[in-house]
Amino acid sequence: MIEFRQVTKRYDSDHTALRQVNFELGRGEMVFLTGHSGAGKSTLLKLIMVMERPTAGEVIVGGQVLNRLPRRQIPYVRRHIGVVFQNHQLLFDRTVFDNVAMPLEVMGASPRDTGRRVRAALDKVGLLSKEKMNPMQLSGGEQQRVGIARAVVNKPPVLLADEPTGNLDPELSADIMNLFGQFSQVGVTVLIASHDIVLINEMGRRTLALDHGRLTADGAPVAGGISGH
Ligand SMILES: Nc1ncnc2c1ncn2[C@@H]1O[C@H](COP(=O)(O)OP(=O)(O)OP(=O)(O)O)[C@@H](O)[C@H]1O
């Protein structure tokens, strides 16, 4: 579903964010992406979202080589990618329902379709009873779940998350991870960038580790590091 072939991203002569990165993620896989601050995690996610283009190599999502994608087609690719951020970027002047409906609004979905899909997404994250509330009235963990409902409302085959549990305590973080696990079980490819080594070890999933832009490990976490294939 996602493939990087010898991908290098250089912002300028002093900043090479990724160096010859290779990996492939299958349909329904849930994978972590880890590494020190500045290792290149956000850059890797931005290449998948076509917010940045590689300097060399190929980024392939859903069989499509993104390097050659004309600019006008970028919105269509983005519709297939749900994104969850640490600070969830909710609008506090809209209800929970309206926040989750935003991607559908952009796509021009009918009100009936929107209602059905927003409620299905809120149901999945356990917030159906709070659709009329303002996100400000919700806890941090609930706000993050609204962000996840918004990311999955149009059923994207790929879900990306950048430090999705950065502000949450361990218990809530585990809840959010279990939610991601449920999406992967129904075929969504989930890639989660995180610093949280304790949580990553607990999950025991495949983990890609970046170090100064190089992919230094790819495998399940083991004591003291991440194993190879
Ligand atoms: N727009 C940009 N212009 C120039 N350099 C950049 C740009 N964005 C990122 N970089 C550089 O690329 C490298 C990787 O940054 P990136 O944000 O991908 O790392 P990260 O692993 O996500 O870090 P963090 O965990 O702190 O968010 C860093 O050296 C950073 O300074």
Ligand as a Chemical Component Dictionary entry (heavy atoms), coordinates in Angstrom:
data_LIG
# 
_chem_comp.id                   LIG 
_chem_comp.type                 NON-POLYMER 
_chem_comp.pdbx_formal_charge   0 
_chem_comp.three_letter_code    LIG 
# 
loop_
_chem_comp_atom.comp_id 
_chem_comp_atom.atom_id 
_chem_comp_atom.alt_atom_id 
_chem_comp_atom.type_symbol 
_chem_comp_atom.charge 
_chem_comp_atom.model_Cartn_x 
_chem_comp_atom.model_Cartn_y 
_chem_comp_atom.model_Cartn_z 
_chem_comp_atom.pdbx_ordinal 
LIG N1  N1  N 0 11.000 22.802 5.628  1  
LIG C1  C1  C 0 12.246 22.490 6.005  2  
LIG N2  N2  N 0 13.322 23.181 5.538  3  
LIG C2  C2  C 0 14.584 22.841 5.905  4  
LIG N3  N3  N 0 14.885 21.826 6.720  5  
LIG C3  C3  C 0 13.865 21.110 7.220  6  
LIG C4  C4  C 0 12.493 21.386 6.892  7  
LIG N4  N4  N 0 11.703 20.498 7.541  8  
LIG C5  C5  C 0 12.541 19.690 8.232  9  
LIG N5  N5  N 0 13.829 20.055 8.047  10 
LIG C6  C6  C 0 15.020 19.378 8.597  11 
LIG O1  O1  O 0 14.962 17.999 8.237  12 
LIG C7  C7  C 0 15.380 17.175 9.323  13 
LIG C8  C8  C 0 14.255 16.185 9.683  14 
LIG O2  O2  O 0 13.136 16.904 10.223 15 
LIG P1  P1  P 0 11.758 16.197 10.597 16 
LIG O3  O3  O 0 10.826 17.276 11.024 17 
LIG O4  O4  O 0 11.352 15.322 9.493  18 
LIG O5  O5  O 0 12.179 15.309 11.853 19 
LIG P2  P2  P 0 11.288 14.569 12.958 20 
LIG O6  O6  O 0 11.927 13.235 13.161 21 
LIG O7  O7  O 0 9.872  14.614 12.584 22 
LIG O8  O8  O 0 11.523 15.465 14.241 23 
LIG P3  P3  P 0 10.532 15.777 15.471 24 
LIG O9  O9  O 0 10.378 14.493 16.202 25 
LIG O10 O10 O 0 11.284 16.807 16.253 26 
LIG O11 O11 O 0 9.262  16.292 14.879 27 
LIG C9  C9  C 0 15.767 18.129 10.444 28 
LIG O12 O12 O 0 17.168 18.338 10.357 29 
LIG C10 C10 C 0 15.025 19.391 10.118 30 
LIG O13 O13 O 0 15.713 20.526 10.611 31 
# 
loop_
_chem_comp_bond.comp_id 
_chem_comp_bond.atom_id_1 
_chem_comp_bond.atom_id_2 
_chem_comp_bond.value_order 
_chem_comp_bond.pdbx_ordinal 
LIG N1  C1  SING 1  
LIG C1  N2  SING 2  
LIG C1  C4  DOUB 3  
LIG N2  C2  DOUB 4  
LIG C2  N3  SING 5  
LIG N3  C3  DOUB 6  
LIG C3  C4  SING 7  
LIG C3  N5  SING 8  
LIG C4  N4  SING 9  
LIG N4  C5  DOUB 10 
LIG C5  N5  SING 11 
LIG N5  C6  SING 12 
LIG C6  O1  SING 13 
LIG C6  C10 SING 14 
LIG O1  C7  SING 15 
LIG C7  C8  SING 16 
LIG C7  C9  SING 17 
LIG C8  O2  SING 18 
LIG O2  P1  SING 19 
LIG P1  O3  DOUB 20 
LIG P1  O4  SING 21 
LIG P1  O5  SING 22 
LIG O5  P2  SING 23 
LIG P2  O6  DOUB 24 
LIG P2  O7  SING 25 
LIG P2  O8  SING 26 
LIG O8  P3  SING 27 
LIG P3  O9  DOUB 28 
LIG P3  O10 SING 29 
LIG P3  O11 SING 30 
LIG C9  O12 SING 31 
LIG C9  C10 SING 32 
LIG C10 O13 SING 33 
# 
